[in-house]
Amino acid sequence: MLTRGVEPNAFTFSSLLKSCLINDGVLLHSQAIKYGFDGDLFVRTGLLDVYAKHGHLDDARLMFDEIQKKDVVCWNVMIDGYAQNGRPNDALELFQQMLKAKLKPNEVTLLPVLSACGQLGALELGKWVHSYIVSNKIQVNVHVGTALIDMYAKCGGLEDARLVFDGITCKDVVAWNSMIVGYAMHGFSKEALQLFDELRRMGFRPTDITFIGVLNACAHAGLVPEGKEFFSMMKEEYNLEPKVEHYGCMVNLLGRAGQVEEAYLLAKDIDTDADPVLWGTLLGACRLHGNISLGEEIAEFLVSRNLASDGTYVLLSNMYAGAGNWDGVAKVRAMMREKGIQKEPGCSSIEVNNKVHEFLAGDMRHPKSKDIYMMLEELNKWLEAHGYSPQTETVLRDIEEREKEPSLRVHSERLAIAFGLISTSPGATIKIVKNLRVCSDCHTVTKLISKITGRRIVVRDRNRFHHFENGICSCGDYW
């Protein structure tokens, strides 16, 4: 077009930008400036989409802020960019700004907003979005319905997720998958497998996502024979070739059940490039069952292939610590320092009055820290009166025995629970989101707190949901 002497217009650029990768987008950006179309709203929105979609969020935000008269599409693109690239807080903050600017969200706006709520576990805000959908007569079609199911499931509102699912008149397989995966995530394996049977009876053909949900449901309940049967069903009945995610589910299933060697053989047989998540899962199983020799072999394999993540080193270090091998811990920590790798700190969050409060272990930054620690002291007295004995062996640091118990008492989820107890009405459910796997001592403590206080406590950790009620956890102490 250019070689024939035909000059582009705004429509040319806005059309081209719809199919661009980031490098082409940057080149087109410079051309748009050259031809004077970078200020056109449609061109600017197209550029914004390219930058946001490919994770260049700060560049996208600069462009977004420069637009004087933003339309709904422009806001949608920026909110979606934040939600899809792991910045849910920014997505929700921008959504609030959109509402203050008196712009009316549409269906496209609400999908990334619900996704952001799910990522943060912000149930109250998610419920507000749902009520906004209803009050503004936005149709709860299969796309909106599926987003609501996913949000409620990730926020611990499984009953609400099921109500939405049952209310969708024309369900597609994606909606069924969301509900099955939701049940599996919460460890409600029986319900997940029942729904899978119902899906098949209704004549739907399961997809690879369906089987990820089903296999995860088996893993959370230790249903090894059933998991093997479903894994075979994929190939033999539905001609679905298992992907690395399905092998990861099987490795998780076998590893959790203590069949670590069989899981190792399965991982070695996968005809694909080594997947660090799958091998990390296997390394976690080695730590769980104390198979140090195999754990060392896996860690060496990952390091030699440049596949080792910070989690690899942390798992290996924790494995040594669990066995009391502090020389091994020191060696791994030295490697981490040499490579500039830092352990991800434990962080727990709780939503109260539409605001998400985050806590690190031993955190003193919260405005109500004094009240939180007073509640912790009260909790510790209750726990001791109920026969609680700290599991100091879960402290994976080489410190004096007398120092281990105080470090357990200020784990991030305990601070979040204490804040929940002083900030919510008696009897209200407390919902916590944690970025790491909950330790066995905190699991025991949370069971006791649910019994002592009569509160239902829902904890979403890195692996699954735990529903604590009357001293019992939905995971059956198997996680």
SEKE-698302 format. One record per residue (C-alpha): x, y, z. Coordinates in steps of 0.25 Angstrom, whole numbers, padded with zeros to 4 digits, always signed. Layout:
SEKE-698302
XYZ/...
//
This chain:
SEKE-698302
+0000+0000+0000/+0011+0010+0004/+0020+0006-0008/+0008+0009-0017/+0007+0023-0011/-0006+0021-0004/-0006+0028+0010/-0012+0021+0022/-0023+0026+0030/-0028+0024+0044/-0036+0012+0039/-0023+0006+0034/-0016+0006+0047/-0028+0002+0056/-0030-0010+0046/-0015-0014+0046/-0014-0013+0061/-0024-0024+0063/-0015-0035+0059/-0001-0029+0064/+0009-0035+0073/+0017-0025+0082/+0028-0023+0072/+0019-0020+0060/+0011-0011+0070/+0022-0003+0074/+0026-0001+0059/+0012+0003+0056/+0011+0012+0067/+0023+0020+0061/+0016+0020+0048/+0003+0025+0054/+0011+0037+0060/+0018+0040+0047/+0005+0041+0040/-0002+0048+0051/-0013+0038+0055/-0007+0034+0069/-0017+0043+0075/-0029+0037+0068/-0038+0030+0079/-0039+0017+0071/-0024+0016+0068/-0020+0020+0082/-0030+0009+0087/-0023-0001+0077/-0009+0002+0082/-0014+0002+0096/-0019-0013+0094/-0006-0017+0088/+0002-0012+0099/-0007-0017+0110/-0010-0031+0104/+0005-0033+0103/+0008-0029+0118/+0014-0015+0115/+0004-0010+0125/+0012+0003+0130/+0013+0007+0115/-0002+0004+0113/-0006+0012+0125/+0002+0024+0121/-0005+0024+0108/-0019+0022+0115/-0016+0034+0124/-0013+0043+0112/-0027+0040+0106/-0036+0052+0109/-0050+0046+0105/-0049+0031+0108/-0061+0022+0104/-0065+0009+0110/-0056+0001+0100/-0044+0009+0105/-0047+0006+0119/-0050-0009+0116/-0036-0011+0109/-0028-0005+0121/-0036-0013+0132/-0035-0026+0124/-0020-0024+0122/-0018-0023+0137/-0027-0035+0140/-0020-0044+0130/-0006-0040+0134/-0007-0043+0149/-0010-0029+0154/-0024-0031+0159/-0024-0020+0170/-0021-0010+0159/-0032-0015+0150/-0042-0013+0162/-0037+0000+0165/-0038+0005+0151/-0052-0001+0150/-0056+0008+0163/-0050+0020+0155/-0059+0016+0143/-0071+0016+0152/-0067+0030+0158/-0066+0035+0144/-0081+0032+0142/-0078+0022+0130/-0087+0010+0130/-0080-0004+0129/-0085-0014+0119/-0083-0029+0119/-0069-0028+0113/-0065-0019+0125/-0071-0029+0135/-0063-0041+0130/-0049-0037+0134/-0055-0030+0147/-0060-0043+0151/-0047-0050+0148/-0040-0040+0157/-0049-0043+0168/-0047-0058+0167/-0032-0056+0167/-0032-0048+0180/-0043-0056+0186/-0051-0043+0187/-0065-0049+0190/-0072-0037+0195/-0068-0029+0183/-0071-0040+0173/-0085-0041+0180/-0087-0026+0177/-0083-0028+0163/-0094-0039+0162/-0104-0030+0168/-0100-0019+0158/-0103-0029+0147/-0116-0033+0152/-0121-0018+0155/-0116-0013+0142/-0123-0025+0134/-0110-0029+0128/-0113-0043+0122/-0107-0054+0130/-0103-0062+0117/-0094-0074+0117/-0081-0065+0117/-0085-0056+0128/-0091-0068+0136/-0078-0076+0134/-0070-0064+0139/-0079-0063+0151/-0077-0078+0154/-0062-0076+0153/-0062-0064+0162/-0071-0070+0173/-0063-0083+0173/-0050-0076+0174/-0055-0067+0185/-0061-0079+0193/-0075-0077+0190/-0078-0091+0184/-0093-0090+0188/-0094-0077+0180/-0086-0083+0168/-0096-0095+0168/-0108-0086+0168/-0103-0078+0156/-0099-0091+0149/-0113-0097+0151/-0119-0084+0146/-0112-0084+0132/-0123-0089+0123/-0113-0092+0111/-0101-0097+0117/-0089-0101+0108/-0078-0110+0112/-0069-0098+0117/-0080-0095+0128/-0080-0110+0132/-0065-0110+0133/-0065-0097+0142/-0074-0104+0152/-0066-0117+0151/-0053-0110+0153/-0059-0102+0164/-0064-0114+0172/-0050-0121+0170/-0043-0108+0175/-0051-0109+0188/-0048-0124+0190/-0063-0127+0188/-0059-0139+0179/-0072-0147+0180/-0080-0135+0175/-0069-0132+0164/-0070-0147+0159/-0085-0147+0160/-0086-0135+0151/-0076-0141+0141/-0086-0153+0140/-0098-0144+0138/-0090-0136+0127/-0088-0149+0120/-0103-0153+0122/-0107-0140+0116/-0099-0143+0103/-0088-0133+0105/-0074-0138+0100/-0064-0135+0111/-0052-0127+0107/-0037-0127+0112/-0041-0116+0123/-0052-0126+0128/-0042-0137+0130/-0033-0127+0138/-0044-0124+0147/-0048-0139+0149/-0033-0143+0151/-0031-0132+0161/-0044-0137+0168/-0038-0151+0169/-0024-0145+0174/-0031-0137+0185/-0038-0149+0190/-0027-0160+0188/-0036-0167+0178/-0024-0174+0171/-0032-0185+0163/-0043-0176+0159/-0032-0166+0154/-0025-0176+0146/-0038-0180+0140/-0042-0166+0136/-0028-0164+0130/-0030-0177+0121/-0044-0172+0117/-0038-0159+0111/-0030-0167+0101/-0039-0179+0099/-0053-0174+0099/-0051-0159+0095/-0039-0160+0087/-0033-0148+0095/-0018-0148+0095/-0013-0145+0110/-0006-0132+0111/+0005-0129+0121/-0006-0123+0130/-0012-0137+0131/+0001-0144+0133/+0003-0133+0144/-0010-0137+0151/-0007-0152+0150/+0007-0149+0156/+0000-0141+0167/-0010-0152+0169/+0000-0163+0171/+0010-0154+0178/+0000-0150+0189/-0004-0165+0191/+0011-0168+0194/+0013-0175+0180/+0025-0166+0177/+0033-0176+0169/+0021-0179+0160/+0019-0164+0158/+0034-0162+0155/+0033-0173+0144/+0021-0167+0138/+0027-0153+0138/+0040-0159+0131/+0031-0165+0120/+0024-0152+0116/+0027-0150+0101/+0029-0135+0103/+0039-0124+0108/+0041-0125+0123/+0031-0117+0130/+0036-0110+0142/+0022-0110+0149/+0020-0125+0147/+0034-0128+0153/+0032-0118+0164/+0019-0125+0167/+0027-0138+0168/+0038-0131+0176/+0027-0127+0186/+0022-0141+0187/+0036-0146+0191/+0037-0135+0202/+0023-0139+0207/+0027-0154+0208/+0042-0152+0212/+0048-0158+0199/+0061-0150+0200/+0069-0158+0190/+0059-0157+0179/+0056-0142+0182/+0071-0139+0181/+0071-0146+0167/+0059-0138+0162/+0065-0125+0167/+0079-0128+0160/+0071-0131+0147/+0063-0118+0148/+0076-0110+0151/+0084-0117+0139/+0072-0113+0129/+0071-0099+0134/+0057-0102+0139/+0059-0100+0153/+0050-0088+0159/+0051-0082+0173/+0041-0092+0177/+0050-0104+0173/+0061-0099+0183/+0051-0096+0194/+0045-0110+0193/+0059-0116+0193/+0062-0107+0205/+0049-0111+0212/+0052-0125+0210/+0066-0125+0216/+0060-0116+0228/+0049-0126+0230/+0059-0137+0231/+0068-0129+0241/+0079-0128+0230/+0083-0114+0233/+0096-0115+0225/+0087-0118+0213/+0079-0106+0216/+0091-0097+0217/+0096-0103+0203/+0083-0100+0196/+0082-0086+0203/+0096-0083+0198/+0092-0087+0184/+0080-0078+0185/+0088-0066+0189/+0098-0068+0178/+0087-0068+0168/+0080-0057+0174/+0067-0065+0177/+0058-0061+0189/+0048-0070+0196/+0034-0065+0193/+0029-0059+0206/+0016-0065+0212/+0004-0055+0210/-0010-0056+0214/-0022-0047+0211/-0036-0045+0216/-0047-0036+0210/-0055-0028+0220/-0065-0017+0216/-0061-0018+0201/-0046-0016+0204/-0035-0026+0203/-0025-0027+0215/-0012-0034+0213/-0003-0039+0224/+0011-0045+0224/+0017-0053+0235/+0019-0045+0248/+0013-0033+0241/+0012-0020+0249/+0008-0011+0238/-0007-0012+0239/-0014+0000+0246/-0021-0010+0256/-0008-0018+0259/-0010-0015+0274/-0024-0021+0274/-0020-0033+0265/-0009-0037+0274/-0018-0036+0286/-0027-0045+0279/-0016-0055+0276/-0012-0055+0290/-0026-0058+0294/-0026-0069+0283/-0014-0075+0289/-0020-0076+0303/-0032-0083+0297/-0023-0093+0289/-0015-0097+0301/-0028-0099+0309/-0032-0109+0298/-0019-0117+0298/-0012-0111+0286/+0003-0114+0285/+0011-0106+0275/+0017-0115+0264/+0030-0108+0264/+0036-0118+0254/+0028-0111+0243/+0038-0099+0246/+0048-0101+0234/+0059-0092+0240/+0071-0096+0248/+0067-0088+0261/+0066-0091+0275/+0054-0099+0280/+0049-0088+0289/+0049-0079+0277/+0041-0088+0268/+0027-0087+0275/+0027-0071+0275/+0030-0072+0260/+0018-0081+0258/+0008-0072+0265/+0010-0060+0255/+0008-0068+0242/+0001-0059+0232/-0012-0067+0232/-0013-0066+0247/-0012-0051+0247/-0023-0051+0236/-0032-0060+0244/-0030-0051+0257/-0033-0039+0248/-0046-0046+0243/-0050-0049+0257/-0049-0035+0262/-0055-0029+0249/-0067-0037+0246/-0080-0040+0253/-0081-0052+0262/-0084-0065+0254/-0080-0059+0240/-0071-0068+0231/-0057-0064+0231/-0050-0065+0217/-0035-0065+0215/-0026-0066+0203/-0012-0071+0204/-0001-0071+0194/+0006-0083+0199/+0002-0097+0204/-0004-0096+0218/+0006-0103+0228/+0001-0114+0237/+0002-0106+0250/-0007-0095+0244/-0017-0106+0239/-0018-0112+0253/-0019-0098+0259/-0030-0093+0249/-0038-0106+0252/-0038-0103+0267/-0041-0088+0265/-0054-0092+0256/-0058-0101+0268/-0055-0091+0279/-0061-0079+0272/-0073-0086+0265/-0068-0079+0252/-0067-0086+0239/-0053-0082+0233/-0050-0084+0218/-0036-0084+0214/-0031-0084+0199/-0016-0088+0199/-0007-0090+0187/-0013-0105+0185/-0027-0105+0189/-0039-0099+0198/-0040-0104+0212/-0054-0102+0219/-0052-0102+0234/-0065-0105+0242/-0067-0110+0257/-0052-0115+0257/-0053-0122+0244/-0047-0119+0231/-0053-0123+0218/-0039-0128+0213/-0040-0139+0223/-0026-0135+0227/-0021-0140+0213/-0015-0129+0205/
//
